[in-house]
Amino acid sequence: MKKSILTAAILTASVTIAKADIIGAKLGYNYWNTTNHGDFQTVYGQIEHPIPLLPNLAVGYSRLNHDKLKFDSYDASGYYEILDNGNIALDLGLGVRRFDSGEYRNASFSDTVPMLTADVELFQDSIISFYSKLYAGRSGDTDFNDLEVGVRFYLFAGLKLQGGYRTYDIDMDGTKGIHDDERIKGFNLGLHWDI
């Protein structure tokens, strides 16, 4: 009886380990041709693991270079997979966005802003899938809401072509010498690789 229970436990553990992802990664690049602020480029990466309670890691970098507004931003966040069943994937997390080398109408700014993150993908195992990303942050000097929605087309080996629409509201009224907010918007195009 003990041998049967032990054998069943080993088989169950073996199946569970075989099904679990040992480690996974997502990489992406977006070129955003905004309607009012020139070119905006973003690269991002995510690392996922099967360790319970330990959050997955996401990082990102964006660069905006326009006569009116320019900045570099760096993202770092931890997130959890709330759902992932083939039809819907939902990730929720917390992190920070660092604004660096910022200039707005000849006034300089920089800030580190805590943020909430949400990432949703529908039908991610299909040839065509739909996605949405939301980053929302607030500090004493800077508030922002960064929302992107779009569609992905599966190419090969986990690589997808993606295109969507993005709006980025940034309020810098608390920053010294700056009393205004901006809405950056437009269509973007890029690649998303789910390894």
C-alpha positions as CSV (number, residue, x, y, z in Angstrom):
1,M,0.0,0.0,0.0
2,K,2.8,2.4,0.9
3,K,4.6,1.6,-2.3
4,S,1.5,2.3,-4.3
5,I,1.0,5.7,-2.6
6,L,4.7,6.5,-3.1
7,T,4.5,5.5,-6.8
8,A,1.3,7.6,-7.3
9,A,3.0,10.6,-5.6
10,I,6.1,10.4,-7.8
11,L,4.0,10.1,-11.0
12,T,1.9,13.1,-10.0
13,A,5.0,15.1,-9.2
14,S,6.6,14.1,-12.5
15,V,3.5,15.1,-14.5
16,T,3.3,18.5,-12.6
17,I,7.0,19.2,-13.3
18,A,6.7,18.2,-16.9
19,K,3.8,20.6,-17.4
20,A,5.3,23.5,-15.5
21,D,7.3,26.1,-17.4
22,I,10.8,26.1,-16.0
23,I,11.4,29.6,-17.1
24,G,9.9,31.8,-19.8
25,A,10.7,35.2,-21.3
26,K,9.0,37.9,-23.4
27,L,10.8,40.5,-25.5
28,G,9.4,43.3,-27.5
29,Y,10.0,46.5,-29.5
30,N,7.5,49.2,-30.5
31,Y,8.0,52.1,-32.9
32,W,5.3,54.8,-32.2
33,N,4.7,57.4,-34.8
34,T,2.8,59.9,-32.5
35,T,0.4,62.4,-34.1
36,N,1.8,65.4,-32.1
37,H,5.2,64.5,-30.5
38,G,7.3,62.9,-33.2
39,D,8.8,59.4,-32.9
40,F,8.6,57.4,-29.7
41,Q,10.5,54.1,-29.3
42,T,10.0,51.4,-26.6
43,V,11.8,48.2,-25.8
44,Y,10.7,45.8,-23.0
45,G,11.4,42.4,-21.5
46,Q,9.8,40.0,-19.0
47,I,11.1,36.9,-17.2
48,E,8.6,34.4,-15.8
49,H,9.3,31.5,-13.4
50,P,7.4,28.8,-11.6
51,I,8.4,29.8,-8.0
52,P,5.3,30.4,-5.9
53,L,4.8,33.8,-4.3
54,L,7.9,35.3,-6.0
55,P,6.8,37.9,-8.6
56,N,7.9,37.8,-12.2
57,L,10.1,40.6,-13.4
58,A,9.4,43.1,-16.2
59,V,11.7,45.9,-17.4
60,G,11.3,48.5,-20.1
61,Y,12.9,51.6,-21.7
62,S,11.3,54.4,-23.8
63,R,12.7,57.4,-25.5
64,L,10.8,60.5,-26.7
65,N,12.8,63.2,-28.5
66,H,10.6,66.1,-29.6
67,D,11.1,69.9,-29.7
68,K,8.4,70.4,-27.2
69,L,8.9,67.4,-24.9
70,K,11.7,64.9,-24.5
71,F,12.7,62.3,-21.9
72,D,14.1,58.8,-21.3
73,S,12.1,56.5,-19.1
74,Y,13.0,53.3,-17.4
75,D,10.5,50.8,-16.0
76,A,11.0,48.0,-13.4
77,S,8.1,46.0,-11.9
78,G,7.2,42.8,-10.3
79,Y,4.0,41.1,-11.5
80,Y,1.9,38.0,-11.0
81,E,0.0,35.9,-13.6
82,I,-3.6,36.0,-12.4
83,L,-5.0,34.1,-15.4
84,D,-3.3,32.1,-18.2
85,N,-5.6,29.5,-19.8
86,G,-5.0,29.9,-23.5
87,N,-8.0,32.2,-24.0
88,I,-7.1,34.9,-21.6
89,A,-3.8,36.0,-19.9
90,L,-3.9,38.6,-17.2
91,D,-0.9,40.0,-15.4
92,L,-1.0,42.5,-12.5
93,G,1.9,44.2,-10.9
94,L,3.6,47.1,-9.1
95,G,6.7,48.9,-10.0
96,V,8.4,52.3,-10.7
97,R,9.0,54.4,-13.8
98,R,12.0,56.7,-13.8
99,F,11.9,59.8,-16.0
100,D,15.4,61.0,-16.8
101,S,16.9,63.7,-19.0
102,G,13.5,65.3,-19.3
103,E,12.9,68.7,-21.0
104,Y,9.6,70.5,-21.4
105,R,9.6,73.9,-23.1
106,N,13.3,74.4,-22.0
107,A,12.5,73.4,-18.4
108,S,14.2,70.3,-17.1
109,F,12.6,67.5,-15.1
110,S,13.3,64.1,-13.7
111,D,11.3,61.9,-11.3
112,T,10.8,58.4,-10.0
113,V,7.1,57.5,-10.0
114,P,5.5,54.4,-8.4
115,M,3.1,52.7,-10.7
116,L,0.5,50.0,-11.2
117,T,0.7,47.7,-14.3
118,A,-1.9,45.5,-16.0
119,D,-1.3,43.4,-19.1
120,V,-4.1,41.4,-20.8
121,E,-4.0,39.2,-23.9
122,L,-7.0,37.4,-25.5
123,F,-6.6,34.2,-27.5
124,Q,-2.8,34.3,-27.1
125,D,-2.4,30.8,-28.6
126,S,-4.2,31.7,-31.8
127,I,-2.8,33.2,-35.0
128,I,-4.5,36.5,-34.2
129,S,-4.6,37.7,-30.6
130,F,-5.6,41.0,-28.9
131,Y,-3.7,42.8,-26.2
132,S,-3.9,45.7,-23.8
133,K,-1.3,47.3,-21.5
134,L,-1.9,49.8,-18.8
135,Y,0.7,51.7,-16.7
136,A,-0.6,54.2,-14.2
137,G,1.6,56.2,-11.8
138,R,1.5,59.1,-9.4
139,S,4.0,61.0,-7.3
140,G,4.2,64.4,-5.7
141,D,5.5,65.9,-9.0
142,T,4.3,63.7,-11.9
143,D,1.2,61.7,-12.8
144,F,0.8,59.5,-15.9
145,N,-1.6,57.1,-17.5
146,D,-0.1,55.0,-20.4
147,L,-2.6,52.8,-22.2
148,E,-2.0,50.7,-25.3
149,V,-4.5,48.4,-27.1
150,G,-3.8,46.4,-30.3
151,V,-3.7,43.1,-32.2
152,R,-0.9,40.6,-32.7
153,F,-0.3,38.3,-35.7
154,Y,1.6,35.1,-35.1
155,L,4.6,34.7,-37.4
156,F,6.7,31.7,-36.2
157,A,8.6,30.3,-33.2
158,G,6.7,32.5,-30.7
159,L,7.4,35.7,-32.7
160,K,4.4,38.0,-33.3
161,L,3.9,41.2,-35.3
162,Q,1.9,43.7,-33.3
163,G,0.2,47.0,-34.0
164,G,-2.0,49.2,-31.9
165,Y,-3.0,52.6,-30.7
166,R,-1.5,54.2,-27.6
167,T,-2.3,57.2,-25.5
168,Y,0.1,58.6,-22.9
169,D,-1.2,61.3,-20.5
170,I,1.5,62.9,-18.4
171,D,0.9,65.7,-15.9
172,M,4.0,67.6,-14.7
173,D,2.2,70.4,-12.8
174,G,4.1,69.6,-9.6
175,T,7.5,69.8,-11.2
176,K,9.4,73.0,-10.6
177,G,9.1,75.4,-13.5
178,I,6.5,73.2,-15.3
179,H,2.7,73.8,-15.1
180,D,1.2,71.8,-17.9
181,D,0.2,68.3,-19.0
182,E,0.5,66.6,-22.3
183,R,-1.3,63.8,-24.2
184,I,0.9,61.8,-26.5
185,K,-1.1,59.6,-28.9
186,G,-0.9,57.7,-32.1
187,F,-0.5,54.3,-33.8
188,N,2.5,52.0,-33.2
189,L,4.0,49.0,-34.8
190,G,6.4,46.4,-33.4
191,L,7.4,42.8,-32.6
192,H,6.6,40.7,-29.6
193,W,8.5,37.5,-28.9
194,D,7.2,34.9,-26.4
195,I,9.9,32.5,-25.7
